[in-house]
Amino acid sequence: MLYWAFVFLIVAIVSALLGFTTIAGASIVIAKFLFGLFIVLFIIFLIIGLAVGRKVL
């Protein structure tokens, strides 16, 4: 997921440099969404992992 966020970020940068503003805008929105989703899922799984880890110990 993080990989795809970076791919869309690169697509947005390249298309912005070439003047394709619509594609750049759409790509940056997708990249932001994927990065935000990655952060949310990372925090959720981190909390779950810490909770389960304390029960095992």
N, C-alpha and C positions, 0 to 999 in steps of 0.2 A: 504494500500500500504506500509506504514511504517512497519506494522506488518510482511508482507511478506519479506521485506528487512532484517529484523532481523532474520527471520526464515532461509533465505538463508545464512546469516552470520554465524549462529550457525551450519548449515549443513556444511559449508566450514571449520569451525574450527574443528569440530569433524572428518570430513573426512581427513583433513590434519594431525591431530594427529594419525589417524589410517593408514596413508600412501597412501590414495587414492588421489594422487595429481591432476589427471585429473578432478575428481568430485569437488575437492576443488577449482581448478582454475575456472571451469565453474560456481560454486555457488557464488564465490566472484564477478565475472563479473556481474551476474544477480543481486546480492545485491547492487553493486555500481550503476547499471543502475536504479533500482527501487528507491534507495535513491536520486539519482540525479533528477529523474522525480518527486519525492515527493517535493523536494526543489523548483523546477521550478514551479510546480502547486501551491504550497503554496504562493510563491511570487506573481504570477499572481492573484490569488484570494484575496490576501491581498491588492494589489493595487486596484483591482475592488471594494472591500468592502470599502476601504477608500474613493474612488471617489464617490460611491453611498451614503455613509454616509454623506459626506459633502453636497450633493445635497438635502438630506432630511432635514438637519438642516437649 
